[in-house]
C-alpha cells in the first residue's frame, strides 16, 4: 500500500458499546460514532436506543450473522471509496460471540486500517470481579446446545488447570449446571455473573453444588444474561480427584471384573492415576461388604 492510499481509504473502527448500563461507553467511542460516515450494526433498531441517547444520527446499515459475508464486501467498497465505518454489535465488543469477523478479516487482508475502540465486554467484566485466577484463562464462547455435547465439553475440560469462561442464556443456565455437576467435581468453585452492569447485577462465587442449588431454587437466578466462570483444576487434582463420570466408569467395571482388572482398564479409559483408582476401587468394594 502506498502512503497516499492511507489517506484516501477510509478506516474501519471496531467500537465497543455498553453491555447494559448506557453510561459504560468511552468518550472516544461516542466521538467515533458521531464522526464516521456509516455505522454498521448487528441490529439497527437495537443500536438506535444507544445512538438516540447520545444524539447520534449517522447513517446505519445492518451487518448480522446472516448477511455478513455479502455486507462485508459492500462495506469494503465503501472504505475503498474513502468513507469511514464504525462496526458495533448489540452489546459489548464486536466479534466476541458477535458478528464482525469476516469484515475485519476482509479489511485487514485488503491492507486497510482497522482501529479498535475498546470498552465493555461481558467476559472481561465478569473476570474482573470474580475473584478467580485470571493470569491465564480460556474463553469458550457459547456452549453446545445439546446436553450430551455439553457433557463431552465438560469432561474434556475437567482437568484444565486454568480458569475458563463461557456465555450462557437464561434458557439453558439450569440444564448447563446440571450437566456440569454430572461431570465436574461438585466442590469446584464457579462464578455466576448475571445481568452485569444492570439493575439486577448478581455475581456469586460458590461451589458447583451450591450454584446448582441456587439456580434451581431461585427463579430470578434463571433470568437475564449470564457469564459463567469455572475455576481451574488444582495442578495435581487433574489426576487425583475423580469426577462423577469417572467414578461411574469404575463402578461399572468393578461389577464385571476383579479390582486389579477394573483398575487397569479404568486407568486406560479415564487417565486417572492408578493409585487413586485403586483407592477408590477399594472403597467401592468395601461398600459391597458393608
Ligand atoms: N460481544 C459481547 C461482549 O463483548 O461481551 C457478547 C455478545 S454475546 C451475543 C451475548 C452474551 O454475552 C449473552 O448471552 C451473555 O452470555 C453475555 N452477556 C452480555 N451482556 C451481559 C451482561 N450484561 N451480563 C452477563 N452476561 C452478559
py3Dmol code that shows the C-alpha trace and the ligand (Angstrom):
import py3Dmol

protein = """\
ATOM      1  CA  UNK A   1       0.000   0.000   0.000  1.00  0.00           C
ATOM      2  CA  UNK A   2       1.352   3.460  -0.832  1.00  0.00           C
ATOM      3  CA  UNK A   3       1.330   6.369   1.602  1.00  0.00           C
ATOM      4  CA  UNK A   4      -1.300   8.134  -0.480  1.00  0.00           C
ATOM      5  CA  UNK A   5      -3.632   5.117  -0.140  1.00  0.00           C
ATOM      6  CA  UNK A   6      -3.542   5.504   3.627  1.00  0.00           C
ATOM      7  CA  UNK A   7      -5.026   8.968   3.233  1.00  0.00           C
ATOM      8  CA  UNK A   8      -7.513   8.037   0.522  1.00  0.00           C
ATOM      9  CA  UNK A   9      -9.017   4.900   2.034  1.00  0.00           C
ATOM     10  CA  UNK A  10     -11.450   5.085   4.909  1.00  0.00           C
ATOM     11  CA  UNK A  11     -10.842   3.347   8.227  1.00  0.00           C
ATOM     12  CA  UNK A  12     -12.876   0.668   9.935  1.00  0.00           C
ATOM     13  CA  UNK A  13     -13.413   1.414  13.632  1.00  0.00           C
ATOM     14  CA  UNK A  14     -14.431  -1.574  15.792  1.00  0.00           C
ATOM     15  CA  UNK A  15     -16.371   0.116  18.570  1.00  0.00           C
ATOM     16  CA  UNK A  16     -17.317  -1.491  21.891  1.00  0.00           C
ATOM     17  CA  UNK A  17     -20.726  -0.436  23.245  1.00  0.00           C
ATOM     18  CA  UNK A  18     -22.297  -0.973  26.710  1.00  0.00           C
ATOM     19  CA  UNK A  19     -23.410  -4.418  27.935  1.00  0.00           C
ATOM     20  CA  UNK A  20     -26.321  -2.974  29.883  1.00  0.00           C
ATOM     21  CA  UNK A  21     -25.537   0.335  31.521  1.00  0.00           C
ATOM     22  CA  UNK A  22     -25.660   3.040  28.837  1.00  0.00           C
ATOM     23  CA  UNK A  23     -23.001   5.048  30.686  1.00  0.00           C
ATOM     24  CA  UNK A  24     -20.397   2.351  30.007  1.00  0.00           C
ATOM     25  CA  UNK A  25     -19.128   3.804  26.748  1.00  0.00           C
ATOM     26  CA  UNK A  26     -15.914   5.714  26.199  1.00  0.00           C
ATOM     27  CA  UNK A  27     -15.709   9.352  25.087  1.00  0.00           C
ATOM     28  CA  UNK A  28     -13.663   8.153  22.135  1.00  0.00           C
ATOM     29  CA  UNK A  29     -16.380   5.651  21.158  1.00  0.00           C
ATOM     30  CA  UNK A  30     -19.043   8.402  21.194  1.00  0.00           C
ATOM     31  CA  UNK A  31     -16.786  10.731  19.193  1.00  0.00           C
ATOM     32  CA  UNK A  32     -16.092   7.971  16.668  1.00  0.00           C
ATOM     33  CA  UNK A  33     -19.780   7.074  16.283  1.00  0.00           C
ATOM     34  CA  UNK A  34     -20.555  10.778  15.731  1.00  0.00           C
ATOM     35  CA  UNK A  35     -17.911  11.314  13.081  1.00  0.00           C
ATOM     36  CA  UNK A  36     -17.896   8.172  10.893  1.00  0.00           C
ATOM     37  CA  UNK A  37     -19.827   8.125   7.624  1.00  0.00           C
ATOM     38  CA  UNK A  38     -21.549   4.785   8.269  1.00  0.00           C
ATOM     39  CA  UNK A  39     -22.367   2.731  11.359  1.00  0.00           C
ATOM     40  CA  UNK A  40     -22.626  -0.998  10.618  1.00  0.00           C
ATOM     41  CA  UNK A  41     -24.773  -2.534  13.358  1.00  0.00           C
ATOM     42  CA  UNK A  42     -25.877  -6.060  14.250  1.00  0.00           C
ATOM     43  CA  UNK A  43     -29.442  -4.852  14.886  1.00  0.00           C
ATOM     44  CA  UNK A  44     -30.086  -1.316  13.710  1.00  0.00           C
ATOM     45  CA  UNK A  45     -33.228  -0.916  15.865  1.00  0.00           C
ATOM     46  CA  UNK A  46     -31.350  -2.021  18.978  1.00  0.00           C
ATOM     47  CA  UNK A  47     -28.384   0.296  18.439  1.00  0.00           C
ATOM     48  CA  UNK A  48     -30.725   3.246  17.813  1.00  0.00           C
ATOM     49  CA  UNK A  49     -31.527   3.301  21.538  1.00  0.00           C
ATOM     50  CA  UNK A  50     -27.869   3.947  22.256  1.00  0.00           C
ATOM     51  CA  UNK A  51     -27.444   6.401  19.392  1.00  0.00           C
ATOM     52  CA  UNK A  52     -30.568   8.358  20.378  1.00  0.00           C
ATOM     53  CA  UNK A  53     -29.295   8.532  23.945  1.00  0.00           C
ATOM     54  CA  UNK A  54     -26.116  10.236  22.730  1.00  0.00           C
ATOM     55  CA  UNK A  55     -27.767  12.295  19.962  1.00  0.00           C
ATOM     56  CA  UNK A  56     -26.026  10.397  17.160  1.00  0.00           C
ATOM     57  CA  UNK A  57     -27.841  10.416  13.814  1.00  0.00           C
ATOM     58  CA  UNK A  58     -25.362   8.834  11.359  1.00  0.00           C
ATOM     59  CA  UNK A  59     -26.350   6.502   8.589  1.00  0.00           C
ATOM     60  CA  UNK A  60     -26.967   2.951   9.817  1.00  0.00           C
ATOM     61  CA  UNK A  61     -26.561  -0.260   7.843  1.00  0.00           C
ATOM     62  CA  UNK A  62     -27.098  -3.762   9.132  1.00  0.00           C
ATOM     63  CA  UNK A  63     -24.404  -6.388   9.431  1.00  0.00           C
ATOM     64  CA  UNK A  64     -25.536  -9.570  11.143  1.00  0.00           C
ATOM     65  CA  UNK A  65     -24.606 -13.236  11.058  1.00  0.00           C
ATOM     66  CA  UNK A  66     -26.952 -13.971   8.142  1.00  0.00           C
ATOM     67  CA  UNK A  67     -25.739 -11.249   5.769  1.00  0.00           C
ATOM     68  CA  UNK A  68     -22.221 -10.516   6.915  1.00  0.00           C
ATOM     69  CA  UNK A  69     -20.338 -12.179   4.065  1.00  0.00           C
ATOM     70  CA  UNK A  70     -22.188 -10.158   1.445  1.00  0.00           C
ATOM     71  CA  UNK A  71     -22.492  -6.966   3.509  1.00  0.00           C
ATOM     72  CA  UNK A  72     -18.762  -7.039   4.342  1.00  0.00           C
ATOM     73  CA  UNK A  73     -17.868  -6.893   0.634  1.00  0.00           C
ATOM     74  CA  UNK A  74     -20.086  -3.847   0.161  1.00  0.00           C
ATOM     75  CA  UNK A  75     -18.583  -2.144   3.220  1.00  0.00           C
ATOM     76  CA  UNK A  76     -15.058  -2.819   1.959  1.00  0.00           C
ATOM     77  CA  UNK A  77     -16.012  -0.991  -1.241  1.00  0.00           C
ATOM     78  CA  UNK A  78     -17.224   1.986   0.832  1.00  0.00           C
ATOM     79  CA  UNK A  79     -13.875   2.047   2.655  1.00  0.00           C
ATOM     80  CA  UNK A  80     -12.047   1.992  -0.675  1.00  0.00           C
ATOM     81  CA  UNK A  81     -14.158   4.987  -1.717  1.00  0.00           C
ATOM     82  CA  UNK A  82     -12.794   6.811   1.317  1.00  0.00           C
ATOM     83  CA  UNK A  83     -15.758   6.520   3.689  1.00  0.00           C
ATOM     84  CA  UNK A  84     -15.137   5.686   7.341  1.00  0.00           C
ATOM     85  CA  UNK A  85     -17.163   2.973   9.079  1.00  0.00           C
ATOM     86  CA  UNK A  86     -17.862   2.058  12.709  1.00  0.00           C
ATOM     87  CA  UNK A  87     -18.737  -1.560  13.436  1.00  0.00           C
ATOM     88  CA  UNK A  88     -20.904  -2.150  16.518  1.00  0.00           C
ATOM     89  CA  UNK A  89     -22.767  -5.162  17.867  1.00  0.00           C
ATOM     90  CA  UNK A  90     -25.849  -5.291  20.108  1.00  0.00           C
ATOM     91  CA  UNK A  91     -23.716  -5.223  23.243  1.00  0.00           C
ATOM     92  CA  UNK A  92     -20.072  -5.156  24.211  1.00  0.00           C
ATOM     93  CA  UNK A  93     -17.163  -5.783  21.910  1.00  0.00           C
ATOM     94  CA  UNK A  94     -17.927  -6.839  18.327  1.00  0.00           C
ATOM     95  CA  UNK A  95     -16.578 -10.225  17.191  1.00  0.00           C
ATOM     96  CA  UNK A  96     -16.661 -11.648  20.747  1.00  0.00           C
ATOM     97  CA  UNK A  97     -19.511 -14.155  20.205  1.00  0.00           C
ATOM     98  CA  UNK A  98     -20.853 -11.484  17.865  1.00  0.00           C
ATOM     99  CA  UNK A  99     -20.711 -10.692  14.131  1.00  0.00           C
ATOM    100  CA  UNK A 100     -17.812  -8.843  12.520  1.00  0.00           C
ATOM    101  CA  UNK A 101     -15.036 -11.366  11.935  1.00  0.00           C
ATOM    102  CA  UNK A 102     -15.493 -11.609   8.128  1.00  0.00           C
ATOM    103  CA  UNK A 103     -15.498  -7.814   7.796  1.00  0.00           C
ATOM    104  CA  UNK A 104     -12.410  -7.273   9.951  1.00  0.00           C
ATOM    105  CA  UNK A 105     -10.561 -10.069   8.147  1.00  0.00           C
ATOM    106  CA  UNK A 106     -11.535  -8.744   4.738  1.00  0.00           C
ATOM    107  CA  UNK A 107     -10.447  -5.203   5.590  1.00  0.00           C
ATOM    108  CA  UNK A 108      -7.134  -6.338   7.071  1.00  0.00           C
ATOM    109  CA  UNK A 109      -6.466  -8.673   4.144  1.00  0.00           C
ATOM    110  CA  UNK A 110      -7.069  -5.724   1.815  1.00  0.00           C
ATOM    111  CA  UNK A 111      -4.370  -3.795   3.722  1.00  0.00           C
ATOM    112  CA  UNK A 112      -6.746  -1.130   5.075  1.00  0.00           C
ATOM    113  CA  UNK A 113      -6.761   0.153   8.635  1.00  0.00           C
ATOM    114  CA  UNK A 114      -8.817  -1.452  11.404  1.00  0.00           C
ATOM    115  CA  UNK A 115      -8.915   0.674  14.552  1.00  0.00           C
ATOM    116  CA  UNK A 116     -10.189  -0.836  17.824  1.00  0.00           C
ATOM    117  CA  UNK A 117     -12.132   1.451  20.161  1.00  0.00           C
ATOM    118  CA  UNK A 118     -12.100  -0.576  23.400  1.00  0.00           C
ATOM    119  CA  UNK A 119     -14.817  -0.741  26.001  1.00  0.00           C
ATOM    120  CA  UNK A 120     -17.223  -3.133  27.689  1.00  0.00           C
ATOM    121  CA  UNK A 121     -17.007  -6.866  27.222  1.00  0.00           C
ATOM    122  CA  UNK A 122     -19.075  -9.239  29.372  1.00  0.00           C
ATOM    123  CA  UNK A 123     -16.358 -11.844  29.869  1.00  0.00           C
ATOM    124  CA  UNK A 124     -13.713  -9.328  30.952  1.00  0.00           C
ATOM    125  CA  UNK A 125     -16.221  -7.517  33.169  1.00  0.00           C
ATOM    126  CA  UNK A 126     -17.114 -10.802  34.876  1.00  0.00           C
ATOM    127  CA  UNK A 127     -13.483 -11.867  35.278  1.00  0.00           C
ATOM    128  CA  UNK A 128     -12.561  -8.528  36.846  1.00  0.00           C
ATOM    129  CA  UNK A 129     -14.957  -9.130  39.755  1.00  0.00           C
ATOM    130  CA  UNK A 130     -14.853 -12.930  40.001  1.00  0.00           C
ATOM    131  CA  UNK A 131     -12.036 -13.443  42.462  1.00  0.00           C
ATOM    132  CA  UNK A 132     -10.655 -16.373  40.473  1.00  0.00           C
ATOM    133  CA  UNK A 133      -7.186 -16.510  38.882  1.00  0.00           C
ATOM    134  CA  UNK A 134      -7.055 -14.513  35.651  1.00  0.00           C
ATOM    135  CA  UNK A 135      -3.356 -14.610  34.762  1.00  0.00           C
ATOM    136  CA  UNK A 136      -4.293 -17.258  32.242  1.00  0.00           C
ATOM    137  CA  UNK A 137      -7.806 -18.169  31.186  1.00  0.00           C
ATOM    138  CA  UNK A 138      -9.633 -19.557  28.213  1.00  0.00           C
ATOM    139  CA  UNK A 139     -12.819 -18.162  26.731  1.00  0.00           C
ATOM    140  CA  UNK A 140     -15.189 -20.800  25.374  1.00  0.00           C
ATOM    141  CA  UNK A 141     -17.966 -18.598  23.924  1.00  0.00           C
ATOM    142  CA  UNK A 142     -21.388 -20.284  23.917  1.00  0.00           C
ATOM    143  CA  UNK A 143     -21.528 -23.995  24.785  1.00  0.00           C
ATOM    144  CA  UNK A 144     -23.041 -26.728  22.611  1.00  0.00           C
ATOM    145  CA  UNK A 145     -26.836 -26.782  22.765  1.00  0.00           C
ATOM    146  CA  UNK A 146     -27.410 -30.469  23.478  1.00  0.00           C
ATOM    147  CA  UNK A 147     -26.890 -31.994  26.877  1.00  0.00           C
ATOM    148  CA  UNK A 148     -24.730 -34.848  25.565  1.00  0.00           C
ATOM    149  CA  UNK A 149     -22.408 -32.479  23.684  1.00  0.00           C
ATOM    150  CA  UNK A 150     -22.120 -30.263  26.775  1.00  0.00           C
ATOM    151  CA  UNK A 151     -21.117 -33.240  28.931  1.00  0.00           C
ATOM    152  CA  UNK A 152     -18.393 -34.139  26.471  1.00  0.00           C
ATOM    153  CA  UNK A 153     -17.285 -30.491  26.520  1.00  0.00           C
ATOM    154  CA  UNK A 154     -17.094 -30.502  30.338  1.00  0.00           C
ATOM    155  CA  UNK A 155     -15.273 -33.816  30.579  1.00  0.00           C
ATOM    156  CA  UNK A 156     -12.662 -32.534  28.121  1.00  0.00           C
ATOM    157  CA  UNK A 157     -12.055 -29.605  30.483  1.00  0.00           C
ATOM    158  CA  UNK A 158     -12.300 -31.449  33.812  1.00  0.00           C
ATOM    159  CA  UNK A 159      -8.524 -31.353  34.306  1.00  0.00           C
ATOM    160  CA  UNK A 160      -7.730 -27.992  32.739  1.00  0.00           C
ATOM    161  CA  UNK A 161      -5.802 -26.029  35.354  1.00  0.00           C
ATOM    162  CA  UNK A 162      -6.528 -22.521  34.119  1.00  0.00           C
ATOM    163  CA  UNK A 163      -9.752 -20.624  34.666  1.00  0.00           C
ATOM    164  CA  UNK A 164     -12.305 -20.985  31.887  1.00  0.00           C
ATOM    165  CA  UNK A 165     -15.239 -18.805  30.978  1.00  0.00           C
ATOM    166  CA  UNK A 166     -18.340 -19.212  28.876  1.00  0.00           C
ATOM    167  CA  UNK A 167     -21.507 -17.346  27.905  1.00  0.00           C
ATOM    168  CA  UNK A 168     -24.917 -18.769  28.720  1.00  0.00           C
ATOM    169  CA  UNK A 169     -28.529 -17.786  28.186  1.00  0.00           C
ATOM    170  CA  UNK A 170     -31.387 -17.842  30.680  1.00  0.00           C
ATOM    171  CA  UNK A 171     -32.975 -20.732  28.729  1.00  0.00           C
ATOM    172  CA  UNK A 172     -30.086 -23.095  29.346  1.00  0.00           C
ATOM    173  CA  UNK A 173     -28.357 -21.986  32.547  1.00  0.00           C
ATOM    174  CA  UNK A 174     -30.016 -24.637  34.729  1.00  0.00           C
ATOM    175  CA  UNK A 175     -29.545 -27.516  32.270  1.00  0.00           C
ATOM    176  CA  UNK A 176     -25.928 -26.483  31.786  1.00  0.00           C
ATOM    177  CA  UNK A 177     -25.219 -26.515  35.535  1.00  0.00           C
ATOM    178  CA  UNK A 178     -26.941 -29.905  35.835  1.00  0.00           C
ATOM    179  CA  UNK A 179     -24.708 -31.304  33.082  1.00  0.00           C
ATOM    180  CA  UNK A 180     -21.657 -29.747  34.679  1.00  0.00           C
ATOM    181  CA  UNK A 181     -22.499 -31.351  38.014  1.00  0.00           C
ATOM    182  CA  UNK A 182     -22.575 -34.767  36.388  1.00  0.00           C
ATOM    183  CA  UNK A 183     -19.081 -34.362  35.061  1.00  0.00           C
ATOM    184  CA  UNK A 184     -17.046 -32.000  37.275  1.00  0.00           C
ATOM    185  CA  UNK A 185     -16.307 -32.406  40.999  1.00  0.00           C
ATOM    186  CA  UNK A 186     -19.116 -30.803  42.993  1.00  0.00           C
ATOM    187  CA  UNK A 187     -16.682 -28.783  45.094  1.00  0.00           C
ATOM    188  CA  UNK A 188     -15.271 -26.971  42.061  1.00  0.00           C
ATOM    189  CA  UNK A 189     -15.561 -23.180  42.543  1.00  0.00           C
ATOM    190  CA  UNK A 190     -17.591 -21.372  39.951  1.00  0.00           C
ATOM    191  CA  UNK A 191     -18.727 -17.790  39.490  1.00  0.00           C
ATOM    192  CA  UNK A 192     -22.120 -16.937  38.071  1.00  0.00           C
ATOM    193  CA  UNK A 193     -22.137 -13.353  36.799  1.00  0.00           C
ATOM    194  CA  UNK A 194     -25.644 -12.339  35.871  1.00  0.00           C
ATOM    195  CA  UNK A 195     -27.050  -9.104  34.412  1.00  0.00           C
ATOM    196  CA  UNK A 196     -23.710  -7.335  34.655  1.00  0.00           C
ATOM    197  CA  UNK A 197     -23.872  -3.532  34.914  1.00  0.00           C
ATOM    198  CA  UNK A 198     -27.692  -3.710  35.106  1.00  0.00           C
ATOM    199  CA  UNK A 199     -30.198  -3.199  37.913  1.00  0.00           C
ATOM    200  CA  UNK A 200     -30.208  -6.855  38.975  1.00  0.00           C
ATOM    201  CA  UNK A 201     -26.498  -7.489  38.666  1.00  0.00           C
ATOM    202  CA  UNK A 202     -25.572 -10.612  40.667  1.00  0.00           C
ATOM    203  CA  UNK A 203     -22.082 -12.072  40.975  1.00  0.00           C
ATOM    204  CA  UNK A 204     -21.821 -15.175  43.141  1.00  0.00           C
ATOM    205  CA  UNK A 205     -18.774 -17.326  43.805  1.00  0.00           C
ATOM    206  CA  UNK A 206     -19.807 -20.732  45.130  1.00  0.00           C
ATOM    207  CA  UNK A 207     -19.143 -24.443  44.774  1.00  0.00           C
ATOM    208  CA  UNK A 208     -20.720 -26.165  41.793  1.00  0.00           C
ATOM    209  CA  UNK A 209     -23.122 -27.959  44.172  1.00  0.00           C
ATOM    210  CA  UNK A 210     -24.257 -24.637  45.680  1.00  0.00           C
ATOM    211  CA  UNK A 211     -24.524 -22.983  42.271  1.00  0.00           C
ATOM    212  CA  UNK A 212     -26.843 -25.734  41.123  1.00  0.00           C
ATOM    213  CA  UNK A 213     -28.987 -25.395  44.250  1.00  0.00           C
ATOM    214  CA  UNK A 214     -29.084 -21.611  43.928  1.00  0.00           C
ATOM    215  CA  UNK A 215     -30.210 -21.631  40.306  1.00  0.00           C
ATOM    216  CA  UNK A 216     -32.697 -24.494  40.792  1.00  0.00           C
ATOM    217  CA  UNK A 217     -34.340 -22.931  43.832  1.00  0.00           C
ATOM    218  CA  UNK A 218     -34.444 -19.291  42.812  1.00  0.00           C
ATOM    219  CA  UNK A 219     -36.406 -18.318  39.702  1.00  0.00           C
ATOM    220  CA  UNK A 220     -34.661 -14.950  39.497  1.00  0.00           C
ATOM    221  CA  UNK A 221     -31.345 -16.732  39.114  1.00  0.00           C
ATOM    222  CA  UNK A 222     -32.644 -18.139  35.833  1.00  0.00           C
ATOM    223  CA  UNK A 223     -33.400 -14.707  34.350  1.00  0.00           C
ATOM    224  CA  UNK A 224     -31.227 -12.413  32.275  1.00  0.00           C
ATOM    225  CA  UNK A 225     -27.811 -12.858  30.694  1.00  0.00           C
ATOM    226  CA  UNK A 226     -25.024 -14.938  32.160  1.00  0.00           C
ATOM    227  CA  UNK A 227     -21.284 -15.314  32.170  1.00  0.00           C
ATOM    228  CA  UNK A 228     -20.097 -18.463  33.947  1.00  0.00           C
ATOM    229  CA  UNK A 229     -16.514 -18.744  35.149  1.00  0.00           C
ATOM    230  CA  UNK A 230     -15.055 -22.065  36.258  1.00  0.00           C
ATOM    231  CA  UNK A 231     -12.006 -22.329  38.481  1.00  0.00           C
ATOM    232  CA  UNK A 232      -9.242 -24.458  37.006  1.00  0.00           C
ATOM    233  CA  UNK A 233      -8.459 -27.908  38.435  1.00  0.00           C
ATOM    234  CA  UNK A 234      -5.703 -27.995  41.070  1.00  0.00           C
ATOM    235  CA  UNK A 235      -2.301 -28.541  39.441  1.00  0.00           C
ATOM    236  CA  UNK A 236      -2.357 -32.152  40.620  1.00  0.00           C
ATOM    237  CA  UNK A 237      -6.036 -32.875  41.035  1.00  0.00           C
ATOM    238  CA  UNK A 238      -6.232 -33.417  37.295  1.00  0.00           C
ATOM    239  CA  UNK A 239      -5.182 -36.931  38.166  1.00  0.00           C
ATOM    240  CA  UNK A 240      -6.255 -37.055  41.806  1.00  0.00           C
ATOM    241  CA  UNK A 241      -9.893 -36.049  42.199  1.00  0.00           C
ATOM    242  CA  UNK A 242     -12.255 -38.251  40.285  1.00  0.00           C
ATOM    243  CA  UNK A 243     -15.280 -36.833  38.522  1.00  0.00           C
ATOM    244  CA  UNK A 244     -18.664 -38.468  38.982  1.00  0.00           C
ATOM    245  CA  UNK A 245     -18.396 -39.767  35.430  1.00  0.00           C
ATOM    246  CA  UNK A 246     -15.055 -41.444  36.192  1.00  0.00           C
ATOM    247  CA  UNK A 247     -16.471 -42.958  39.376  1.00  0.00           C
ATOM    248  CA  UNK A 248     -19.371 -44.335  37.337  1.00  0.00           C
ATOM    249  CA  UNK A 249     -16.972 -45.972  34.878  1.00  0.00           C
ATOM    250  CA  UNK A 250     -15.030 -47.572  37.709  1.00  0.00           C
ATOM    251  CA  UNK A 251     -18.206 -48.860  39.341  1.00  0.00           C
ATOM    252  CA  UNK A 252     -19.386 -50.474  36.104  1.00  0.00           C
ATOM    253  CA  UNK A 253     -16.002 -52.141  35.604  1.00  0.00           C
ATOM    254  CA  UNK A 254     -15.992 -53.406  39.191  1.00  0.00           C
ATOM    255  CA  UNK A 255     -19.350 -55.054  38.613  1.00  0.00           C
ATOM    256  CA  UNK A 256     -17.808 -57.188  35.878  1.00  0.00           C
ATOM    257  CA  UNK A 257     -14.119 -57.670  36.781  1.00  0.00           C
ATOM    258  CA  UNK A 258     -11.707 -58.085  39.656  1.00  0.00           C
ATOM    259  CA  UNK A 259     -10.305 -54.982  41.337  1.00  0.00           C
ATOM    260  CA  UNK A 260      -6.986 -55.413  39.560  1.00  0.00           C
ATOM    261  CA  UNK A 261      -8.520 -55.698  36.072  1.00  0.00           C
ATOM    262  CA  UNK A 262     -11.075 -52.947  36.707  1.00  0.00           C
ATOM    263  CA  UNK A 263      -8.340 -50.551  37.853  1.00  0.00           C
ATOM    264  CA  UNK A 264      -6.093 -51.373  34.892  1.00  0.00           C
ATOM    265  CA  UNK A 265      -8.940 -50.781  32.471  1.00  0.00           C
ATOM    266  CA  UNK A 266     -10.078 -47.617  34.268  1.00  0.00           C
ATOM    267  CA  UNK A 267      -6.563 -46.122  34.059  1.00  0.00           C
ATOM    268  CA  UNK A 268      -6.699 -46.565  30.320  1.00  0.00           C
ATOM    269  CA  UNK A 269     -10.222 -45.176  29.922  1.00  0.00           C
ATOM    270  CA  UNK A 270     -10.091 -42.233  32.339  1.00  0.00           C
ATOM    271  CA  UNK A 271      -6.408 -41.292  32.538  1.00  0.00           C
ATOM    272  CA  UNK A 272      -6.736 -41.047  36.341  1.00  0.00           C
ATOM    273  CA  UNK A 273      -3.681 -42.219  38.306  1.00  0.00           C
ATOM    274  CA  UNK A 274      -3.621 -45.939  39.184  1.00  0.00           C
ATOM    275  CA  UNK A 275      -3.132 -45.275  42.869  1.00  0.00           C
ATOM    276  CA  UNK A 276      -6.193 -43.038  43.055  1.00  0.00           C
ATOM    277  CA  UNK A 277      -8.318 -45.530  41.144  1.00  0.00           C
ATOM    278  CA  UNK A 278      -7.114 -48.367  43.327  1.00  0.00           C
ATOM    279  CA  UNK A 279      -8.032 -46.454  46.494  1.00  0.00           C
ATOM    280  CA  UNK A 280     -11.466 -45.659  45.051  1.00  0.00           C
ATOM    281  CA  UNK A 281     -11.934 -49.289  43.958  1.00  0.00           C
ATOM    282  CA  UNK A 282     -11.188 -50.490  47.481  1.00  0.00           C
ATOM    283  CA  UNK A 283     -13.750 -48.098  48.913  1.00  0.00           C
ATOM    284  CA  UNK A 284     -16.389 -49.184  46.408  1.00  0.00           C
ATOM    285  CA  UNK A 285     -15.583 -52.831  47.166  1.00  0.00           C
ATOM    286  CA  UNK A 286     -15.962 -52.090  50.866  1.00  0.00           C
ATOM    287  CA  UNK A 287     -19.448 -50.630  50.230  1.00  0.00           C
ATOM    288  CA  UNK A 288     -20.463 -54.057  48.920  1.00  0.00           C
ATOM    289  CA  UNK A 289     -19.375 -55.707  52.170  1.00  0.00           C
ATOM    290  CA  UNK A 290     -20.991 -53.169  54.490  1.00  0.00           C
TER     291      UNK A 290
END
"""
ligand_1 = """\
27
LIG
N -19.914 -9.131 22.379
C -20.478 -9.243 23.690
C -19.377 -8.991 24.726
O -18.462 -8.246 24.412
O -19.477 -9.459 25.835
C -21.151 -10.584 23.903
C -22.238 -10.845 22.917
S -22.964 -12.429 23.099
C -24.031 -12.475 21.705
C -24.142 -12.155 24.344
C -23.835 -12.978 25.593
O -22.864 -12.286 26.370
C -25.027 -13.147 26.500
O -25.823 -14.264 26.126
C -24.373 -13.369 27.835
O -23.914 -14.690 27.945
C -23.172 -12.420 27.730
N -23.549 -11.090 28.236
C -23.763 -9.974 27.512
N -24.112 -8.967 28.323
C -24.140 -9.457 29.582
C -24.427 -8.920 30.848
N -24.791 -7.647 30.999
N -24.334 -9.727 31.933
C -23.965 -11.020 31.805
N -23.686 -11.576 30.626
C -23.765 -10.822 29.523
"""
view = py3Dmol.view(width=600, height=400)
view.addModel(protein, "pdb")
view.setStyle({"model": 0}, {"cartoon": {"style": "trace"}})
view.addModel(ligand_1, "xyz")
view.setStyle({"model": 1}, {"stick": {}})
view.zoomTo()
view.show()
